[in-house]
Amino acid sequence: MSFFRLETDDLARAAVSLRFPADVESAFRRYHSRNSVVIIRYALVLTVLLYGLFAILDVYAAPLQWRAIWFIRFAVVIPALAVVLASSFHPRFPRILQPAMVFVVLTDGAGILAMIDIASQRELQFQTYYAGLMLVIMAAHSIYRLRFVYATLSSALVVVAYELIAVLHQKLLVTREGVALFISNNFFFLSSLILGMAASYFLEVFIRRVFAQRVRLAQEQEKSERLLRNILPRETAAALKEQEGVIADHYDSASILFADVSDFTAMSARMTPHEVVELLNEVFSHFDDLAERHDLEKIKTIGDCYMLAAGVPRTCHNHAQLLTHVGLAMLRYVKGRRFGNVGKISLRIGINSGPVVAGVIGRKKFIYDLWGDTVNVASRMECHGTSGRVQITTSTYKLINDQFVCEPKGSILVKGKGAMPIWHVVAEKASFSIGAHSAEKHLLDPLVKTG
C-alpha cells in the first residue's frame, strides 16, 4: 500500500461511492478477499449444517415429496457448497471469491426455489420454504462477504426467479388466494432485499474506510521509515527498533573518506548565508547520489566537510576501491564547473583504511557514527591534503594499487602518529573494475541506481 499517494479525506469520500481510484481499488479488492476467506469458510459450514438440519422439516412440511426434496438438499446443493468450501483452501481462491460466492447464493436460492416448486403442487405446507429464500437474501448481504454490487445482483436474481416460478408455474395470479400469497411473499422478499442492500452497503463503506485508514497509516509509516533510513543505515534502523541502548559493531576492515571544500572559510566570507547553503546543498546532493549508486554509507556533514564510509555497516571486499573511485568522481564533478555566483571550487579529499567501530550512542537525536584511529587518520589525510587531489595512506594504497595509478608524495607529520607516508591517487588503471557497480556506467547514466 505504500505506493498510494491520496489524502485520507479523498479515500473516505471514495469509500462512500464504493469506488476507489483504479490502483487503490485493485488493492482494496485483494485486501477484502484475503480478509474474507476465513469468514466465508465458517459461513459455508453454517450453510451446509442448516441445509442439512432443515431436512427434518421436510418430513412434516412436504410428507409426499420429501424424498425429492432431500435429493435436492443432499445430492445437489450440499455437494456444490462442499466443493466451494474445499476450493477456498486453494491459494488462488481469493481471486475468484466474489464469483464463487455469487454461485453459492444462486445455488442456495435455486435449491429453495426447486423445493417450493416441487412441494407447491401437492403439499399444503409448501409456504414454509419461503422463509428459506429470505435466509438466502440475508446471507448474501452479510456472512457471504459479497461486495454490495455482487450481493444485490445475486439476491435480486433469486427474487426474480421466484417471480417467474410464482407466475408461470405456480400460477398464483390466477386465484384471489394466489394473488394474496404473491403480494405477501413479494412484500417480505423485497423488504429483505432492501434491508440487505442497506446492510451490505454500509458494511462495505465501513470496510473501505478501514482500508483507507490502513492506506494512510502505511503512508505515514513509510514516511517515518524513509526519514529513519535517511538518518541511519537500514540495518541499524532495524536494530534500533528492536532494542534499546548502545548499538555498536566492530569492523576489521573499512575505508573512510573526508572531502572538504578548499579555502571555504575565506570563500564563505564573501558569500551570503543563502549562497553558502545553496553551494553546499548542490555539491553534497551530488555526493549523496554517488554514495547511493555505489551502496556506500554517508556518515555526516560537518560544515563544508563530507564524511563517507565503505564497508560499514555492510561489509564488502572492495571497500577501498569503491571509495577511491568515488573520491575521483567527486573531483571530476567540481573540476571546471561553476557554481552560481561562487564560481569554481576545489576539494581536498583524504582516505584511510583499517578497523573501525560503528554504531549509535546516546538517547536523543540519533546519529550513526564511526570511531577509532582509522577515522582520525582519514581526517588528517584531508586536513593535510592538497587541493584537487585524493590523498591516501599506506593501508589504503596496499588495497588499491593494482587498480589505481598512485604517486608517492613522501611523508607528513600526523598528530599522535608521527611521520606517515602518503600517496596521491591520479586515476583508475585500464584494468579497474568494481563488478556490478561499474563506475563509468553509473557516472554516465544518473538514472541508474544500484544497491
LUMVO-617584 format. One record per residue (C-alpha): residue number from 1; residue in one letter; x, y, z. Coordinates in steps of 0.25 Angstrom, whole numbers, always signed. Example, Ala and Ser with C-alpha at 12.3 -4.5 7.8 and 13.67 -1.06 7.14 Angstrom:
2
<node num="1" residu="A" east="+49" north="-18" up="+31"/>
<node num="2" residu="S" east="+55" north="-4" up="+29"/>
END
This chain:
451
<node num="1" residu="M" east="+0" north="+0" up="+0"/>
<node num="2" residu="S" east="+12" north="+9" up="+1"/>
<node num="3" residu="F" east="+11" north="+14" up="-14"/>
<node num="4" residu="F" east="-3" north="+21" up="-11"/>
<node num="5" residu="R" east="-2" north="+36" up="-10"/>
<node num="6" residu="L" east="-16" north="+40" up="-6"/>
<node num="7" residu="E" east="-21" north="+48" up="+5"/>
<node num="8" residu="T" east="-30" north="+42" up="+16"/>
<node num="9" residu="D" east="-41" north="+51" up="+12"/>
<node num="10" residu="D" east="-40" north="+47" up="-2"/>
<node num="11" residu="L" east="-41" north="+32" up="+1"/>
<node num="12" residu="A" east="-52" north="+34" up="+11"/>
<node num="13" residu="R" east="-61" north="+41" up="+0"/>
<node num="14" residu="A" east="-57" north="+30" up="-10"/>
<node num="15" residu="A" east="-62" north="+19" up="+1"/>
<node num="16" residu="V" east="-76" north="+25" up="+1"/>
<node num="17" residu="S" east="-77" north="+23" up="-14"/>
<node num="18" residu="L" east="-71" north="+9" up="-13"/>
<node num="19" residu="R" east="-61" north="+12" up="-23"/>
<node num="20" residu="F" east="-46" north="+16" up="-21"/>
<node num="21" residu="P" east="-37" north="+21" up="-32"/>
<node num="22" residu="A" east="-32" north="+9" up="-40"/>
<node num="23" residu="D" east="-19" north="+5" up="-33"/>
<node num="24" residu="V" east="-25" north="+7" up="-19"/>
<node num="25" residu="E" east="-38" north="-1" up="-24"/>
<node num="26" residu="S" east="-30" north="-13" up="-28"/>
<node num="27" residu="A" east="-22" north="-13" up="-15"/>
<node num="28" residu="F" east="-35" north="-12" up="-7"/>
<node num="29" residu="R" east="-41" north="-24" up="-14"/>
<node num="30" residu="R" east="-29" north="-32" up="-11"/>
<node num="31" residu="Y" east="-30" north="-28" up="+3"/>
<node num="32" residu="H" east="-44" north="-30" up="+4"/>
<node num="33" residu="S" east="-43" north="-44" up="-2"/>
<node num="34" residu="R" east="-31" north="-48" up="+7"/>
<node num="35" residu="N" east="-38" north="-44" up="+19"/>
<node num="36" residu="S" east="-52" north="-51" up="+15"/>
<node num="37" residu="V" east="-47" north="-65" up="+13"/>
<node num="38" residu="V" east="-47" north="-70" up="+27"/>
<node num="39" residu="I" east="-61" north="-63" up="+30"/>
<node num="40" residu="I" east="-66" north="-70" up="+17"/>
<node num="41" residu="R" east="-62" north="-83" up="+21"/>
<node num="42" residu="Y" east="-70" north="-82" up="+34"/>
<node num="43" residu="A" east="-82" north="-77" up="+26"/>
<node num="44" residu="L" east="-81" north="-89" up="+17"/>
<node num="45" residu="V" east="-80" north="-99" up="+28"/>
<node num="46" residu="L" east="-92" north="-92" up="+35"/>
<node num="47" residu="T" east="-100" north="-92" up="+22"/>
<node num="48" residu="V" east="-97" north="-107" up="+20"/>
<node num="49" residu="L" east="-102" north="-110" up="+34"/>
<node num="50" residu="L" east="-114" north="-102" up="+33"/>
<node num="51" residu="Y" east="-118" north="-108" up="+19"/>
<node num="52" residu="G" east="-116" north="-122" up="+26"/>
<node num="53" residu="L" east="-123" north="-119" up="+38"/>
<node num="54" residu="F" east="-135" north="-113" up="+31"/>
<node num="55" residu="A" east="-137" north="-127" up="+25"/>
<node num="56" residu="I" east="-145" north="-131" up="+37"/>
<node num="57" residu="L" east="-155" north="-120" up="+34"/>
<node num="58" residu="D" east="-157" north="-127" up="+20"/>
<node num="59" residu="V" east="-164" north="-139" up="+27"/>
<node num="60" residu="Y" east="-175" north="-130" up="+33"/>
<node num="61" residu="A" east="-176" north="-119" up="+22"/>
<node num="62" residu="A" east="-175" north="-128" up="+10"/>
<node num="63" residu="P" east="-178" north="-142" up="+14"/>
<node num="64" residu="L" east="-182" north="-146" up="+0"/>
<node num="65" residu="Q" east="-169" north="-140" up="-7"/>
<node num="66" residu="W" east="-159" north="-141" up="+4"/>
<node num="67" residu="R" east="-150" north="-151" up="-4"/>
<node num="68" residu="A" east="-149" north="-142" up="-16"/>
<node num="69" residu="I" east="-146" north="-130" up="-7"/>
<node num="70" residu="W" east="-135" north="-138" up="+1"/>
<node num="71" residu="F" east="-129" north="-141" up="-13"/>
<node num="72" residu="I" east="-128" north="-126" up="-16"/>
<node num="73" residu="R" east="-122" north="-124" up="-2"/>
<node num="74" residu="F" east="-112" north="-135" up="-1"/>
<node num="75" residu="A" east="-109" north="-139" up="-15"/>
<node num="76" residu="V" east="-109" north="-125" up="-21"/>
<node num="77" residu="V" east="-108" north="-113" up="-12"/>
<node num="78" residu="I" east="-99" north="-118" up="-1"/>
<node num="79" residu="P" east="-89" north="-125" up="-10"/>
<node num="80" residu="A" east="-88" north="-112" up="-18"/>
<node num="81" residu="L" east="-85" north="-104" up="-5"/>
<node num="82" residu="A" east="-75" north="-114" up="-1"/>
<node num="83" residu="V" east="-67" north="-112" up="-14"/>
<node num="84" residu="V" east="-67" north="-97" up="-12"/>
<node num="85" residu="L" east="-63" north="-99" up="+3"/>
<node num="86" residu="A" east="-51" north="-109" up="-2"/>
<node num="87" residu="S" east="-47" north="-99" up="-12"/>
<node num="88" residu="S" east="-46" north="-88" up="-2"/>
<node num="89" residu="F" east="-33" north="-94" up="+3"/>
<node num="90" residu="H" east="-26" north="-93" up="-11"/>
<node num="91" residu="P" east="-17" north="-81" up="-11"/>
<node num="92" residu="R" east="-24" north="-75" up="-23"/>
<node num="93" residu="F" east="-38" north="-75" up="-17"/>
<node num="94" residu="P" east="-37" north="-60" up="-13"/>
<node num="95" residu="R" east="-36" north="-56" up="-28"/>
<node num="96" residu="I" east="-50" north="-63" up="-31"/>
<node num="97" residu="L" east="-56" north="-61" up="-17"/>
<node num="98" residu="Q" east="-67" north="-51" up="-22"/>
<node num="99" residu="P" east="-72" north="-60" up="-34"/>
<node num="100" residu="A" east="-71" north="-73" up="-25"/>
<node num="101" residu="M" east="-80" north="-67" up="-14"/>
<node num="102" residu="V" east="-90" north="-62" up="-25"/>
<node num="103" residu="F" east="-90" north="-76" up="-29"/>
<node num="104" residu="V" east="-93" north="-80" up="-15"/>
<node num="105" residu="V" east="-105" north="-70" up="-14"/>
<node num="106" residu="L" east="-111" north="-75" up="-27"/>
<node num="107" residu="T" east="-109" north="-90" up="-23"/>
<node num="108" residu="D" east="-115" north="-87" up="-9"/>
<node num="109" residu="G" east="-127" north="-80" up="-16"/>
<node num="110" residu="A" east="-129" north="-90" up="-27"/>
<node num="111" residu="G" east="-130" north="-101" up="-17"/>
<node num="112" residu="I" east="-140" north="-94" up="-9"/>
<node num="113" residu="L" east="-148" north="-90" up="-21"/>
<node num="114" residu="A" east="-148" north="-104" up="-26"/>
<node num="115" residu="M" east="-153" north="-109" up="-13"/>
<node num="116" residu="I" east="-164" north="-98" up="-14"/>
<node num="117" residu="D" east="-168" north="-103" up="-28"/>
<node num="118" residu="I" east="-168" north="-117" up="-24"/>
<node num="119" residu="A" east="-176" north="-116" up="-11"/>
<node num="120" residu="S" east="-186" north="-106" up="-16"/>
<node num="121" residu="Q" east="-192" north="-116" up="-26"/>
<node num="122" residu="R" east="-198" north="-125" up="-15"/>
<node num="123" residu="E" east="-193" north="-121" up="-1"/>
<node num="124" residu="L" east="-201" north="-112" up="+8"/>
<node num="125" residu="Q" east="-189" north="-106" up="+16"/>
<node num="126" residu="F" east="-180" north="-102" up="+4"/>
<node num="127" residu="Q" east="-181" north="-88" up="+9"/>
<node num="128" residu="T" east="-171" north="-92" up="+19"/>
<node num="129" residu="Y" east="-160" north="-91" up="+9"/>
<node num="130" residu="Y" east="-162" north="-77" up="+6"/>
<node num="131" residu="A" east="-154" north="-73" up="+19"/>
<node num="132" residu="G" east="-142" north="-80" up="+13"/>
<node num="133" residu="L" east="-142" north="-70" up="+2"/>
<node num="134" residu="M" east="-141" north="-59" up="+12"/>
<node num="135" residu="L" east="-129" north="-66" up="+19"/>
<node num="136" residu="V" east="-122" north="-67" up="+6"/>
<node num="137" residu="I" east="-124" north="-52" up="+3"/>
<node num="138" residu="M" east="-119" north="-49" up="+17"/>
<node num="139" residu="A" east="-107" north="-58" up="+16"/>
<node num="140" residu="A" east="-104" north="-51" up="+2"/>
<node num="141" residu="H" east="-103" north="-38" up="+9"/>
<node num="142" residu="S" east="-95" north="-42" up="+21"/>
<node num="143" residu="I" east="-87" north="-54" up="+24"/>
<node num="144" residu="Y" east="-84" north="-58" up="+10"/>
<node num="145" residu="R" east="-75" north="-45" up="+9"/>
<node num="146" residu="L" east="-80" north="-41" up="-4"/>
<node num="147" residu="R" east="-78" north="-27" up="-8"/>
<node num="148" residu="F" east="-90" north="-18" up="-9"/>
<node num="149" residu="V" east="-92" north="-20" up="-25"/>
<node num="150" residu="Y" east="-90" north="-35" up="-25"/>
<node num="151" residu="A" east="-99" north="-37" up="-13"/>
<node num="152" residu="T" east="-110" north="-28" up="-19"/>
<node num="153" residu="L" east="-109" north="-35" up="-33"/>
<node num="154" residu="S" east="-109" north="-49" up="-27"/>
<node num="155" residu="S" east="-120" north="-47" up="-17"/>
<node num="156" residu="A" east="-129" north="-39" up="-28"/>
<node num="157" residu="L" east="-127" north="-51" up="-37"/>
<node num="158" residu="V" east="-133" north="-60" up="-27"/>
<node num="159" residu="V" east="-145" north="-51" up="-25"/>
<node num="160" residu="V" east="-147" north="-50" up="-40"/>
<node num="161" residu="A" east="-146" north="-65" up="-41"/>
<node num="162" residu="Y" east="-157" north="-66" up="-31"/>
<node num="163" residu="E" east="-166" north="-57" up="-38"/>
<node num="164" residu="L" east="-164" north="-66" up="-51"/>
<node num="165" residu="I" east="-168" north="-78" up="-43"/>
<node num="166" residu="A" east="-179" north="-72" up="-36"/>
<node num="167" residu="V" east="-186" north="-66" up="-48"/>
<node num="168" residu="L" east="-182" north="-76" up="-59"/>
<node num="169" residu="H" east="-182" north="-89" up="-52"/>
<node num="170" residu="Q" east="-190" north="-88" up="-39"/>
<node num="171" residu="K" east="-200" north="-78" up="-46"/>
<node num="172" residu="L" east="-202" north="-70" up="-33"/>
<node num="173" residu="L" east="-208" north="-59" up="-40"/>
<node num="174" residu="V" east="-220" north="-67" up="-45"/>
<node num="175" residu="T" east="-228" north="-68" up="-32"/>
<node num="176" residu="R" east="-230" north="-58" up="-21"/>
<node num="177" residu="E" east="-223" north="-66" up="-11"/>
<node num="178" residu="G" east="-211" north="-67" up="-20"/>
<node num="179" residu="V" east="-211" north="-52" up="-22"/>
<node num="180" residu="A" east="-211" north="-50" up="-7"/>
<node num="181" residu="L" east="-200" north="-60" up="-5"/>
<node num="182" residu="F" east="-192" north="-54" up="-17"/>
<node num="183" residu="I" east="-193" north="-40" up="-11"/>
<node num="184" residu="S" east="-190" north="-45" up="+3"/>
<node num="185" residu="N" east="-177" north="-52" up="-2"/>
<node num="186" residu="N" east="-172" north="-40" up="-10"/>
<node num="187" residu="F" east="-174" north="-31" up="+2"/>
<node num="188" residu="F" east="-165" north="-40" up="+10"/>
<node num="189" residu="F" east="-155" north="-43" up="-1"/>
<node num="190" residu="L" east="-154" north="-28" up="-5"/>
<node num="191" residu="S" east="-153" north="-24" up="+9"/>
<node num="192" residu="S" east="-142" north="-34" up="+12"/>
<node num="193" residu="L" east="-135" north="-29" up="-1"/>
<node num="194" residu="I" east="-136" north="-14" up="+3"/>
<node num="195" residu="L" east="-131" north="-17" up="+17"/>
<node num="196" residu="G" east="-120" north="-26" up="+12"/>
<node num="197" residu="M" east="-115" north="-15" up="+2"/>
<node num="198" residu="A" east="-115" north="-5" up="+13"/>
<node num="199" residu="A" east="-107" north="-14" up="+22"/>
<node num="200" residu="S" east="-97" north="-18" up="+11"/>
<node num="201" residu="Y" east="-95" north="-4" up="+6"/>
<node num="202" residu="F" east="-92" north="+1" up="+20"/>
<node num="203" residu="L" east="-83" north="-11" up="+23"/>
<node num="204" residu="E" east="-75" north="-9" up="+10"/>
<node num="205" residu="V" east="-74" north="+6" up="+13"/>
<node num="206" residu="F" east="-69" north="+3" up="+27"/>
<node num="207" residu="I" east="-59" north="-7" up="+22"/>
<node num="208" residu="R" east="-54" north="+3" up="+11"/>
<node num="209" residu="R" east="-52" north="+13" up="+22"/>
<node num="210" residu="V" east="-44" north="+4" up="+30"/>
<node num="211" residu="F" east="-36" north="+1" up="+18"/>
<node num="212" residu="A" east="-34" north="+15" up="+15"/>
<node num="213" residu="Q" east="-29" north="+17" up="+29"/>
<node num="214" residu="R" east="-19" north="+6" up="+27"/>
<node num="215" residu="V" east="-14" north="+12" up="+14"/>
<node num="216" residu="R" east="-12" north="+26" up="+21"/>
<node num="217" residu="L" east="-5" north="+18" up="+33"/>
<node num="218" residu="A" east="+4" north="+11" up="+23"/>
<node num="219" residu="Q" east="+7" north="+25" up="+16"/>
<node num="220" residu="E" east="+11" north="+31" up="+29"/>
<node num="221" residu="Q" east="+19" north="+19" up="+33"/>
<node num="222" residu="E" east="+26" north="+19" up="+20"/>
<node num="223" residu="K" east="+30" north="+34" up="+22"/>
<node num="224" residu="S" east="+35" north="+30" up="+36"/>
<node num="225" residu="E" east="+43" north="+19" up="+31"/>
<node num="226" residu="R" east="+49" north="+27" up="+20"/>
<node num="227" residu="L" east="+53" north="+38" up="+29"/>
<node num="228" residu="L" east="+59" north="+28" up="+38"/>
<node num="229" residu="R" east="+67" north="+22" up="+27"/>
<node num="230" residu="N" east="+72" north="+36" up="+23"/>
<node num="231" residu="I" east="+77" north="+37" up="+37"/>
<node num="232" residu="L" east="+82" north="+23" up="+40"/>
<node num="233" residu="P" east="+87" north="+11" up="+31"/>
<node num="234" residu="R" east="+75" north="+2" up="+29"/>
<node num="235" residu="E" east="+82" north="-9" up="+37"/>
<node num="236" residu="T" east="+84" north="+0" up="+49"/>
<node num="237" residu="A" east="+70" north="+6" up="+48"/>
<node num="238" residu="A" east="+64" north="-8" up="+48"/>
<node num="239" residu="A" east="+73" north="-12" up="+61"/>
<node num="240" residu="L" east="+69" north="+1" up="+68"/>
<node num="241" residu="K" east="+54" north="-2" up="+66"/>
<node num="242" residu="E" east="+56" north="-16" up="+73"/>
<node num="243" residu="Q" east="+65" north="-12" up="+84"/>
<node num="244" residu="E" east="+69" north="+0" up="+93"/>
<node num="245" residu="G" east="+83" north="+5" up="+98"/>
<node num="246" residu="V" east="+96" north="+5" up="+90"/>
<node num="247" residu="I" east="+97" north="-1" up="+77"/>
<node num="248" residu="A" east="+111" north="-3" up="+72"/>
<node num="249" residu="D" east="+119" north="-13" up="+64"/>
<node num="250" residu="H" east="+134" north="-15" up="+61"/>
<node num="251" residu="Y" east="+138" north="-16" up="+46"/>
<node num="252" residu="D" east="+152" north="-21" up="+43"/>
<node num="253" residu="S" east="+154" north="-14" up="+30"/>
<node num="254" residu="A" east="+147" north="-2" up="+25"/>
<node num="255" residu="S" east="+150" north="+11" up="+18"/>
<node num="256" residu="I" east="+147" north="+25" up="+22"/>
<node num="257" residu="L" east="+147" north="+37" up="+13"/>
<node num="258" residu="F" east="+147" north="+52" up="+17"/>
<node num="259" residu="A" east="+144" north="+63" up="+6"/>
<node num="260" residu="D" east="+146" north="+77" up="+9"/>
<node num="261" residu="V" east="+144" north="+90" up="+0"/>
<node num="262" residu="S" east="+157" north="+97" up="-1"/>
<node num="263" residu="D" east="+158" north="+111" up="+5"/>
<node num="264" residu="F" east="+144" north="+110" up="+9"/>
<node num="265" residu="T" east="+145" north="+120" up="+21"/>
<node num="266" residu="A" east="+151" north="+131" up="+12"/>
<node num="267" residu="M" east="+141" north="+128" up="+1"/>
<node num="268" residu="S" east="+129" north="+128" up="+10"/>
<node num="269" residu="A" east="+133" north="+141" up="+16"/>
<node num="270" residu="R" east="+129" north="+147" up="+2"/>
<node num="271" residu="M" east="+116" north="+140" up="+1"/>
<node num="272" residu="T" east="+102" north="+142" up="+7"/>
<node num="273" residu="P" east="+97" north="+131" up="+16"/>
<node num="274" residu="H" east="+87" north="+127" up="+6"/>
<node num="275" residu="E" east="+98" north="+125" up="-5"/>
<node num="276" residu="V" east="+106" north="+117" up="+5"/>
<node num="277" residu="V" east="+95" north="+107" up="+7"/>
<node num="278" residu="E" east="+92" north="+106" up="-8"/>
<node num="279" residu="L" east="+106" north="+103" up="-11"/>
<node num="280" residu="L" east="+107" north="+92" up="+0"/>
<node num="281" residu="N" east="+94" north="+86" up="-4"/>
<node num="282" residu="E" east="+97" north="+85" up="-18"/>
<node num="283" residu="V" east="+111" north="+79" up="-16"/>
<node num="284" residu="F" east="+107" north="+70" up="-5"/>
<node num="285" residu="S" east="+94" north="+65" up="-12"/>
<node num="286" residu="H" east="+103" north="+60" up="-23"/>
<node num="287" residu="F" east="+111" north="+53" up="-13"/>
<node num="288" residu="D" east="+99" north="+47" up="-7"/>
<node num="289" residu="D" east="+95" north="+41" up="-21"/>
<node num="290" residu="L" east="+109" north="+36" up="-23"/>
<node num="291" residu="A" east="+108" north="+29" up="-9"/>
<node num="292" residu="E" east="+95" north="+23" up="-13"/>
<node num="293" residu="R" east="+99" north="+18" up="-26"/>
<node num="294" residu="H" east="+111" north="+10" up="-20"/>
<node num="295" residu="D" east="+104" north="+6" up="-7"/>
<node num="296" residu="L" east="+113" north="+14" up="+2"/>
<node num="297" residu="E" east="+109" north="+20" up="+15"/>
<node num="298" residu="K" east="+108" north="+35" up="+17"/>
<node num="299" residu="I" east="+112" north="+37" up="+31"/>
<node num="300" residu="K" east="+110" north="+52" up="+33"/>
<node num="301" residu="T" east="+114" north="+66" up="+28"/>
<node num="302" residu="I" east="+121" north="+76" up="+37"/>
<node num="303" residu="G" east="+121" north="+90" up="+32"/>
<node num="304" residu="D" east="+127" north="+88" up="+18"/>
<node num="305" residu="C" east="+133" north="+74" up="+21"/>
<node num="306" residu="Y" east="+126" north="+62" up="+16"/>
<node num="307" residu="M" east="+129" north="+48" up="+22"/>
<node num="308" residu="L" east="+127" north="+35" up="+15"/>
<node num="309" residu="A" east="+130" north="+21" up="+18"/>
<node num="310" residu="A" east="+130" north="+8" up="+11"/>
<node num="311" residu="G" east="+130" north="-6" up="+17"/>
<node num="312" residu="V" east="+121" north="-2" up="+28"/>
<node num="313" residu="P" east="+110" north="-6" up="+32"/>
<node num="314" residu="R" east="+110" north="-15" up="+20"/>
<node num="315" residu="T" east="+123" north="-22" up="+19"/>
<node num="316" residu="C" east="+130" north="-23" up="+5"/>
<node num="317" residu="H" east="+143" north="-27" up="+0"/>
<node num="318" residu="N" east="+146" north="-15" up="-9"/>
<node num="319" residu="H" east="+142" north="-4" up="+0"/>
<node num="320" residu="A" east="+155" north="+3" up="-3"/>
<node num="321" residu="Q" east="+154" north="+2" up="-18"/>
<node num="322" residu="L" east="+139" north="+7" up="-17"/>
<node num="323" residu="L" east="+143" north="+19" up="-8"/>
<node num="324" residu="T" east="+155" north="+23" up="-16"/>
<node num="325" residu="H" east="+147" north="+23" up="-29"/>
<node num="326" residu="V" east="+136" north="+31" up="-23"/>
<node num="327" residu="G" east="+147" north="+41" up="-18"/>
<node num="328" residu="L" east="+152" north="+43" up="-32"/>
<node num="329" residu="A" east="+138" north="+44" up="-37"/>
<node num="330" residu="M" east="+136" north="+56" up="-27"/>
<node num="331" residu="L" east="+148" north="+63" up="-32"/>
<node num="332" residu="R" east="+143" north="+61" up="-47"/>
<node num="333" residu="Y" east="+129" north="+67" up="-43"/>
<node num="334" residu="V" east="+135" north="+80" up="-37"/>
<node num="335" residu="K" east="+146" north="+81" up="-48"/>
<node num="336" residu="G" east="+143" north="+93" up="-57"/>
<node num="337" residu="R" east="+129" north="+94" up="-52"/>
<node num="338" residu="R" east="+124" north="+108" up="-48"/>
<node num="339" residu="F" east="+114" north="+109" up="-36"/>
<node num="340" residu="G" east="+105" north="+121" up="-38"/>
<node num="341" residu="N" east="+112" north="+134" up="-33"/>
<node num="342" residu="V" east="+122" north="+126" up="-25"/>
<node num="343" residu="G" east="+130" north="+121" up="-38"/>
<node num="344" residu="K" east="+139" north="+110" up="-38"/>
<node num="345" residu="I" east="+143" north="+102" up="-25"/>
<node num="346" residu="S" east="+153" north="+91" up="-22"/>
<node num="347" residu="L" east="+153" north="+79" up="-12"/>
<node num="348" residu="R" east="+163" north="+73" up="-2"/>
<node num="349" residu="I" east="+160" north="+58" up="-1"/>
<node num="350" residu="G" east="+166" north="+49" up="+9"/>
<node num="351" residu="I" east="+164" north="+33" up="+10"/>
<node num="352" residu="N" east="+169" north="+23" up="+20"/>
<node num="353" residu="S" east="+166" north="+8" up="+22"/>
<node num="354" residu="G" east="+166" north="+0" up="+35"/>
<node num="355" residu="P" east="+158" north="-5" up="+46"/>
<node num="356" residu="V" east="+146" north="+3" up="+52"/>
<node num="357" residu="V" east="+135" north="+3" up="+62"/>
<node num="358" residu="A" east="+122" north="+8" up="+56"/>
<node num="359" residu="G" east="+108" north="+10" up="+63"/>
<node num="360" residu="V" east="+99" north="+19" up="+70"/>
<node num="361" residu="I" east="+100" north="+24" up="+84"/>
<node num="362" residu="G" east="+92" north="+33" up="+93"/>
<node num="363" residu="R" east="+77" north="+34" up="+95"/>
<node num="364" residu="K" east="+73" north="+46" up="+86"/>
<node num="365" residu="K" east="+76" north="+51" up="+72"/>
<node num="366" residu="F" east="+82" north="+38" up="+68"/>
<node num="367" residu="I" east="+93" north="+39" up="+58"/>
<node num="368" residu="Y" east="+101" north="+27" up="+52"/>
<node num="369" residu="D" east="+116" north="+30" up="+54"/>
<node num="370" residu="L" east="+130" north="+23" up="+54"/>
<node num="371" residu="W" east="+141" north="+23" up="+64"/>
<node num="372" residu="G" east="+155" north="+19" up="+64"/>
<node num="373" residu="D" east="+169" north="+22" up="+59"/>
<node num="374" residu="T" east="+165" north="+19" up="+45"/>
<node num="375" residu="V" east="+155" north="+31" up="+45"/>
<node num="376" residu="N" east="+165" north="+40" up="+51"/>
<node num="377" residu="V" east="+176" north="+38" up="+41"/>
<node num="378" residu="A" east="+166" north="+39" up="+30"/>
<node num="379" residu="S" east="+162" north="+53" up="+35"/>
<node num="380" residu="R" east="+177" north="+56" up="+36"/>
<node num="381" residu="M" east="+179" north="+52" up="+21"/>
<node num="382" residu="E" east="+168" north="+62" up="+17"/>
<node num="383" residu="C" east="+173" north="+73" up="+26"/>
<node num="384" residu="H" east="+188" north="+72" up="+21"/>
<node num="385" residu="G" east="+183" north="+69" up="+7"/>
<node num="386" residu="T" east="+186" north="+76" up="-6"/>
<node num="387" residu="S" east="+174" north="+83" up="-13"/>
<node num="388" residu="G" east="+169" north="+76" up="-25"/>
<node num="389" residu="R" east="+175" north="+62" up="-20"/>
<node num="390" residu="V" east="+171" north="+49" up="-13"/>
<node num="391" residu="Q" east="+181" north="+47" up="-3"/>
<node num="392" residu="I" east="+182" north="+33" up="+3"/>
<node num="393" residu="T" east="+190" north="+25" up="+14"/>
<node num="394" residu="T" east="+199" north="+13" up="+13"/>
<node num="395" residu="S" east="+188" north="+4" up="+17"/>
<node num="396" residu="T" east="+179" north="+9" up="+6"/>
<node num="397" residu="Y" east="+190" north="+9" up="-4"/>
<node num="398" residu="K" east="+192" north="-6" up="-2"/>
<node num="399" residu="L" east="+178" north="-9" up="-5"/>
<node num="400" residu="I" east="+176" north="-1" up="-17"/>
<node num="401" residu="N" east="+190" north="+0" up="-24"/>
<node num="402" residu="D" east="+187" north="-11" up="-34"/>
<node num="403" residu="Q" east="+175" north="-3" up="-40"/>
<node num="404" residu="F" east="+179" north="+11" up="-38"/>
<node num="405" residu="V" east="+190" north="+20" up="-42"/>
<node num="406" residu="C" east="+197" north="+26" up="-30"/>
<node num="407" residu="E" east="+208" north="+35" up="-28"/>
<node num="408" residu="P" east="+217" north="+35" up="-15"/>
<node num="409" residu="K" east="+217" north="+48" up="-8"/>
<node num="410" residu="G" east="+227" north="+46" up="+3"/>
<node num="411" residu="S" east="+223" north="+47" up="+18"/>
<node num="412" residu="I" east="+215" north="+56" up="+26"/>
<node num="413" residu="L" east="+214" north="+58" up="+41"/>
<node num="414" residu="V" east="+201" north="+54" up="+47"/>
<node num="415" residu="K" east="+198" north="+57" up="+61"/>
<node num="416" residu="G" east="+199" north="+45" up="+70"/>
<node num="417" residu="K" east="+205" north="+37" up="+59"/>
<node num="418" residu="G" east="+217" north="+44" up="+55"/>
<node num="419" residu="A" east="+222" north="+43" up="+40"/>
<node num="420" residu="M" east="+213" north="+35" up="+31"/>
<node num="421" residu="P" east="+216" north="+32" up="+16"/>
<node num="422" residu="I" east="+205" north="+37" up="+7"/>
<node num="423" residu="W" east="+201" north="+35" up="-8"/>
<node num="424" residu="H" east="+192" north="+43" up="-17"/>
<node num="425" residu="V" east="+182" north="+36" up="-26"/>
<node num="426" residu="V" east="+183" north="+40" up="-40"/>
<node num="427" residu="A" east="+173" north="+31" up="-48"/>
<node num="428" residu="E" east="+168" north="+18" up="-50"/>
<node num="429" residu="K" east="+176" north="+8" up="-57"/>
<node num="430" residu="A" east="+170" north="+1" up="-70"/>
<node num="431" residu="S" east="+168" north="-12" up="-62"/>
<node num="432" residu="F" east="+160" north="-4" up="-52"/>
<node num="433" residu="S" east="+146" north="-11" up="-49"/>
<node num="434" residu="I" east="+136" north="-11" up="-38"/>
<node num="435" residu="G" east="+128" north="-22" up="-44"/>
<node num="436" residu="A" east="+113" north="-20" up="-44"/>
<node num="437" residu="H" east="+115" north="-6" up="-38"/>
<node num="438" residu="S" east="+122" north="-1" up="-51"/>
<node num="439" residu="A" east="+127" north="+13" up="-48"/>
<node num="440" residu="E" east="+127" north="+19" up="-62"/>
<node num="441" residu="K" east="+113" north="+13" up="-65"/>
<node num="442" residu="H" east="+107" north="+20" up="-53"/>
<node num="443" residu="L" east="+114" north="+33" up="-55"/>
<node num="444" residu="L" east="+109" north="+34" up="-69"/>
<node num="445" residu="D" east="+95" north="+30" up="-66"/>
<node num="446" residu="P" east="+90" north="+37" up="-54"/>
<node num="447" residu="L" east="+76" north="+30" up="-55"/>
<node num="448" residu="V" east="+82" north="+16" up="-52"/>
<node num="449" residu="K" east="+82" north="+13" up="-37"/>
<node num="450" residu="T" east="+89" north="+1" up="-31"/>
<node num="451" residu="G" east="+90" north="-5" up="-17"/>
END
